[in-house]
C-alpha cells in the first residue's frame, strides 16, 4: 500500500468498482467516501472475493471501460453519492 504522497501524486480522478458476482459496476470520483482512491469504504471487510477497483484519469475512460465489461453486466452506472460525470 502506498503512502499518502503516492496517492496525492496519482493522477487517477475516477475509479470503477466492479462486482462480478452481482454483474454490477459503479464509477466513483476518487475522493468519494465510498471509493477513497480505490481503497473502498473505511472499515469495510475487504474479504477475498472477486470485487475490484480500476483507476482512470478521466470519466470518459472509466465509462468506456465499464461499457466494455461482459454484456451480462446489466446494473452499471455512476455512484449516487458523488455523482461523477
Buried (B, 14 or more C-beta within 10 A) or exposed (E): EEEEEEBEEBEBBBBBBBBBEEBBBBBBBBEBEBBBBBEBEEEEEEEEEEBEBBBBEEBEBBBEBBEEBEEEBEEBEBBEEBEBE
